[in-house]
Amino acid sequence: MANIALEKQLEALAGCGFRLNPEIGVAELLISYDRASYEGSPYRLLIFRMGGVVEEEPFDRVISNDVWVFDMECIGGPGAYVTIARRLEALAAGPSLKKLRDHVDLLGREGWLEYTVAGQPRHHKFEVDDDWADLMVLSYLADDLETKDRHFFSYQTGQQLLLMCKSEAEVAGLRELTGYELDRLIPS
């Protein structure tokens, strides 16, 4: 694939519903990789970078609320699943999770996540496997956060999942740009 200017890639991705957050610009993207890296690997590197945070203080600046690169080896203790749930909630931009809390016992190898969505309480137990996230919890959350028009899609590379909650048309556009096989997180 020929080189494509970074700004042109951003325009094309925005046309598919994948945008930088308002406070983020090209300068923040160039902290992580140089322009030649983005332009030599059009769309693929950029969409993964958009799924992260700015790699400069303050480190909590999310680059895009439209995509998330989820590192499956991220469970450090209590609060880890709350963080996951909040990030999925931001991607879904739909129903909100209330009374969200978790318990992670690394030594006892057990945990739970509970929340209320649309007035319905949820309590999900899961097995703790060192610092690896239980992907069933993602499925439970996705099931509660999806709408009839927006679904969670993923693309796995190693221990990372590229996650998004988009319409079929938006995901088709991203597939066309990247060549990634994006699958529904919860098969229909």
C-alpha angles and dihedrals in degrees: 000000000000123000114274123197113254092236091053090051090051090051092050093048091048087054087060093048099264110122139164115250111261095255093051125084143163091285091064091049091052091059089074104035135008122251093256091059093053093043095045092054101036119207097344098078092036096053090050092048090049087058093063141059131269108277094224132071126317087046097190095077107120111214096209135004088205099071137023132196102215116200104210091206095068109108110119100157140287114005095032094106092044087057091049092048093050092050092050089047089054091050092050094049087195133082115022128227117232131192089018117181140142143196122211120183106185094183096044089044095225138105147158141210124207134183144141121246124181088352092304119120118225129194119180122184120201142175117252113226104188107278097336117115118236103241092204087071089058089052092051091050093045091051090055096042103043120098129205090266102034126058137175115256129184143192118196126212115170109310094342130091121200101215132190139159107218145134121274089252094053092049091047088056092051091048089053093050098043105025088228118150099231113193131195109260087219109035113229 
